[in-house]
């Protein structure tokens, strides 16, 4: 991974970091899925720059990596984030520093009992949405901020799987909490990245 760009989230009183992460990460996922290089594989990887931040566990910056500039220009992330221009800043494409000495693997982590937790939360959001005639996604976002729901200390983002959505159609449930783990190492590891920009083994430069 030789080139990168940064997406900095800009929260305000109406849109907090949790809400922005959900919206921005979803759009980045769509961009990667739309430009996948093979089935379930992306040429672009992500890094959560401020992972583990004490104020908000995901911080306020999402970094996209690729082996060359063309791959980052091709996904045209600005197009996918056009509706969020007031809430995020996209940097120009830059070269990765030559003196990087640490690398990070960002992977999805399946949590024991996650299926039960997902079902409970989704049913509760649906119930509140229908009972009080409020937006379902807003209910879901609000409920995910409740600390008693999460049994893991790992950061998570609510996302909608584009693959599952296509398979199940509009009536199917394709939204789920994605828990993200990070492992640091002193050596880069090559490998494949999925359409969320995550990998089970491959690393990105950490700086």
C-alpha positions as CSV (number, residue, x, y, z in Angstrom):
1,X,0.0,0.0,0.0
2,X,1.8,3.1,-1.3
3,X,-0.9,5.8,-1.5
4,X,-3.7,7.0,0.8
5,X,-6.3,9.7,1.4
6,X,-8.0,10.7,4.6
7,X,-11.7,11.3,5.4
8,X,-12.0,13.5,8.4
9,X,-15.4,13.5,10.1
10,X,-16.8,16.9,11.3
11,X,-19.5,16.3,13.9
12,X,-21.9,19.0,15.1
13,X,-24.9,19.3,17.4
14,X,-27.2,17.6,14.9
15,X,-24.8,14.8,13.7
16,X,-22.5,13.2,16.3
17,X,-19.5,11.0,15.5
18,X,-21.5,7.7,15.9
19,X,-24.1,8.9,13.3
20,X,-21.4,10.1,10.9
21,X,-19.4,6.9,11.1
22,X,-22.4,4.9,10.2
23,X,-23.2,7.1,7.2
24,X,-19.6,7.5,5.9
25,X,-18.6,3.9,6.4
26,X,-21.7,2.7,4.6
27,X,-21.0,4.9,1.6
28,X,-17.3,3.8,1.5
29,X,-18.5,0.2,1.6
30,X,-20.8,0.9,-1.4
31,X,-17.9,2.6,-3.2
32,X,-15.6,-0.4,-2.6
33,X,-18.3,-2.9,-3.6
34,X,-19.1,-1.0,-6.8
35,X,-15.4,-1.1,-7.7
36,X,-14.4,-4.5,-6.5
37,X,-11.6,-6.3,-8.3
38,X,-13.1,-9.8,-7.9
39,X,-15.9,-11.4,-6.0
40,X,-15.9,-9.9,-2.5
41,X,-12.4,-8.4,-2.9
42,X,-11.4,-4.7,-2.9
43,X,-8.1,-3.1,-4.1
44,X,-8.7,-0.4,-1.5
45,X,-8.1,-1.0,2.2
46,X,-9.1,1.1,5.3
47,X,-7.4,2.3,8.4
48,X,-9.1,3.7,11.5
49,X,-6.5,6.3,12.3
50,X,-7.6,7.2,15.8
51,X,-8.7,3.7,16.8
52,X,-9.1,3.4,20.6
53,X,-9.5,7.2,21.1
54,X,-10.6,7.8,24.7
55,X,-13.3,10.3,23.7
56,X,-14.8,8.1,20.9
57,X,-13.4,4.6,20.2
58,X,-13.3,5.1,16.4
59,X,-11.9,8.6,16.5
60,X,-12.7,11.0,13.7
61,X,-10.7,9.9,10.7
62,X,-11.0,7.1,8.2
63,X,-8.0,6.5,5.9
64,X,-8.2,4.7,2.5
65,X,-5.1,2.9,1.1
66,X,-4.2,1.6,-2.3
67,X,-1.1,0.4,-4.1
68,X,-1.4,3.2,-6.6
69,X,-3.0,6.6,-7.0
70,X,-5.3,5.4,-9.8
71,X,-7.1,3.0,-7.6
72,X,-8.0,5.7,-5.1
73,X,-9.1,8.1,-7.9
74,X,-11.2,5.3,-9.5
75,X,-13.5,4.7,-6.5
76,X,-14.3,8.5,-6.6
77,X,-15.2,8.5,-2.9
78,X,-16.2,12.2,-3.1
79,X,-19.2,11.2,-5.3
80,X,-20.4,8.7,-2.7
81,X,-20.0,11.2,0.1
82,X,-21.6,14.1,-1.8
83,X,-24.6,14.3,0.6
84,X,-22.2,14.6,3.5
85,X,-20.0,17.4,2.3
86,X,-20.9,19.5,5.4
87,X,-19.8,16.7,7.7
88,X,-16.6,15.4,6.3
89,X,-13.4,16.6,4.6
90,X,-11.6,14.4,2.0
91,X,-7.9,15.0,1.5
92,X,-6.0,14.8,-1.7
93,X,-4.2,11.5,-2.5
94,X,-0.8,11.3,-0.9
95,X,2.2,9.0,-0.8
96,X,2.7,6.8,2.3
97,X,5.8,8.0,4.2
98,X,8.9,6.0,3.5
99,X,9.8,5.6,7.2
100,X,6.7,3.8,8.4
101,X,7.8,1.2,10.9
102,X,4.5,-0.2,12.1
103,X,1.6,-1.9,10.4
104,X,-2.0,-2.6,11.4
105,X,-4.5,-5.3,10.5
106,X,-8.1,-4.2,10.8
107,X,-10.5,-7.2,10.8
108,X,-14.2,-7.9,11.5
109,X,-14.6,-9.7,14.8
110,X,-17.5,-12.0,15.4
111,X,-18.7,-11.7,18.9
112,X,-20.2,-14.6,20.8
113,X,-23.9,-14.2,21.1
114,X,-23.8,-11.4,18.5
115,X,-26.7,-13.0,16.5
116,X,-29.0,-12.8,19.5
117,X,-28.0,-9.2,20.3
118,X,-28.6,-8.2,16.7
119,X,-32.1,-9.7,16.6
120,X,-33.0,-8.1,19.9
121,X,-31.8,-4.6,18.8
122,X,-33.4,-4.8,15.3
123,X,-36.8,-5.9,16.8
124,X,-36.7,-3.2,19.3
125,X,-35.9,-0.5,16.7
126,X,-38.7,-1.8,14.5
127,X,-41.1,-1.8,17.4
128,X,-40.3,1.8,18.4
129,X,-40.3,3.0,14.8
130,X,-43.8,1.6,14.2
131,X,-45.3,2.5,17.6
132,X,-44.1,6.2,17.5
133,X,-44.0,6.6,13.7
134,X,-40.4,7.6,13.7
135,X,-37.6,6.8,11.3
136,X,-36.3,3.2,11.7
137,X,-32.6,4.1,11.0
138,X,-32.7,6.9,13.5
139,X,-34.1,4.5,16.1
140,X,-31.3,2.0,15.3
141,X,-28.6,4.6,15.5
142,X,-30.0,5.8,18.9
143,X,-30.2,2.3,20.3
144,X,-26.6,1.5,19.3
145,X,-25.4,4.3,21.5
146,X,-26.7,2.4,24.6
147,X,-23.7,0.8,26.3
148,X,-25.8,-2.0,27.9
149,X,-26.4,-3.4,24.4
150,X,-22.8,-4.1,23.6
151,X,-21.2,-7.1,25.4
152,X,-17.8,-6.5,23.7
153,X,-15.5,-3.5,24.3
154,X,-14.5,-3.5,20.6
155,X,-15.7,-0.5,18.6
156,X,-18.5,-1.2,16.2
157,X,-20.4,0.4,13.3
158,X,-23.9,-0.5,12.1
159,X,-23.7,-1.3,8.4
160,X,-25.9,-2.6,5.7
161,X,-24.4,-5.4,3.6
162,X,-24.9,-4.7,-0.1
163,X,-24.4,-8.4,-0.9
164,X,-27.1,-9.5,1.6
165,X,-29.4,-6.8,0.4
166,X,-29.2,-8.0,-3.2
167,X,-29.8,-11.6,-2.1
168,X,-32.7,-11.0,0.2
169,X,-34.3,-8.0,-1.5
170,X,-35.9,-4.9,0.2
171,X,-37.8,-7.1,2.7
172,X,-34.8,-8.9,4.0
173,X,-32.7,-7.8,7.0
174,X,-29.2,-6.8,5.9
175,X,-28.2,-4.4,8.7
176,X,-25.8,-5.6,11.4
177,X,-23.3,-4.3,13.9
178,X,-19.7,-4.8,12.6
179,X,-17.2,-5.1,15.5
180,X,-13.7,-4.1,14.3
181,X,-10.5,-5.3,15.9
182,X,-7.0,-4.0,15.3
183,X,-3.7,-5.9,15.5
184,X,-0.3,-4.1,15.2
185,X,2.9,-5.6,13.9
186,X,6.4,-4.5,12.9
187,X,6.3,-6.1,9.5
188,X,3.8,-5.7,6.6
189,X,1.7,-8.7,5.7
190,X,0.3,-9.0,2.1
191,X,-3.1,-10.4,1.5
192,X,-6.7,-9.7,0.3
193,X,-9.1,-7.0,1.5
194,X,-12.9,-7.4,1.5
195,X,-15.4,-4.8,0.3
196,X,-15.4,-3.1,3.7
197,X,-11.6,-2.6,3.3
198,X,-10.9,-5.1,6.1
199,X,-8.8,-8.2,6.1
200,X,-8.3,-11.3,8.2
201,X,-4.5,-11.1,7.8
202,X,-3.3,-8.3,5.5
203,X,-1.9,-5.1,7.0
204,X,-1.9,-1.4,6.1
205,X,0.8,1.1,7.1
206,X,0.2,2.5,10.6
207,X,1.1,6.2,11.1
